[in-house]
Amino acid sequence: MEKKRSVSWTMFRSIFFETLVSFVVAFLFFFFIFFVNQLLLMAQEILTKKVPFQQVALLVLYSLPSVVAMSAPFASLVGTLMTIGRMTSDNEVLVMLSSGLSYRNIFIPAVTIGIFISLMSFLANDVLLPAGTVQFTRLYRRILVSTPALELESNSVKRFKDTVVVTGNVEHNSIDDVLILDKTSDGERRLIMARNAELRDGGVEGMSLDLTNAFIQTSKEVARQDYDYASSSFLRYLIPQDDLIQAVSSIGPREMSSTDVKREIKSQEDELGIRLDEEYNKLLGYVLSLETALRYGPQREEWNQRSNNASAFSRELITATMIRNNRNLLIYRLEYYKKFSIPFGALSFVFLAVSLGLLAKKSGQTVGFIFGLIVAVIYWALLLGGQTMGIRLGYSPFWSMWFPNILAISIGLLMGIIRIRR
């Protein structure tokens, strides 16, 4: 019996370039879907506010890295499925095996292009996305200064530094039922209510709200029962330009590089560690007081304080638990693992795509494309489900983000082994 040859470089180049072409076709498909979604979001938030088209086009351009990073893994799945499915339905795989070539001639080029796509996707997500976000934020600041209406929407809550604005219905520059919470220059808390307001561009000063029939109440930070109130038929409230700019300056973990996210995680962990030590010291103090009270009975002063100490212990225990399960830190951890799991999903998809493609009987490219879309939807649902469970139920951030990839690799390898042994 003739021994099967390991790898044919002719076959490698053929499969590699055909998969690459299929990847480009699938990439354009997913890119168009995500791009249109991004464009619709821009149209809803910016074009309706009469922002110049050139600036909107630049905003879309700066947001493209996120579209590229999301499109590449799914395009890898569909492109590989289309290629292997066509080869199987056209009996090219059967001819290859009959010629003494092994399945490695299919897996090696597919895995190679999967690694290539994963690296390119990671580059777009970890380098181009943060750079694009910086440019996006800078341009948005300039647009915001010239078009302050961008920041106020119907039935929304908006924070500007130390000011919180709650709005009712917003139509053009007219706002119904406005509530403003802020602090005065003396550090007093202030509440302002008005039935109607008109939004005006304050120029270099920022954004102004002309309030009609306004009610104002100020109270001390410490003594809340000490307050003053007044009413006015007209009141002009100014939100400074610096506060407007600061509202869009903050960058979340999604827009940061993996190195920056890891550095921020370390900083938050150190800060939370210090706070937890303080809480544990308080808990230890209350425990020792309770132990002393129970050990010596009414003879010690702690006996009369045991009820207060027990209540304080319960409160501090809840506080320590909330610090340990810090939601913001959990989001950063999830985003950190997500920065790797989504780009390298292209590689995990390859194992599943090859195994599914080998099952195609006819119309391999069409079937591959349809199966690819179904798997992409399932993968995205698992990813969103993992992220939700990680945030709400405290599941491991690593498993929440990497489970869909591990599942794809496991199913792909299992199906591949079964196919080879048959």
Order of alpha helices (4+ residues) and beta strands (2+ residues): alpha-alpha-alpha-alpha-alpha-alpha-beta-beta-beta-beta-beta-beta-beta-alpha-alpha-alpha-alpha-alpha-alpha-alpha
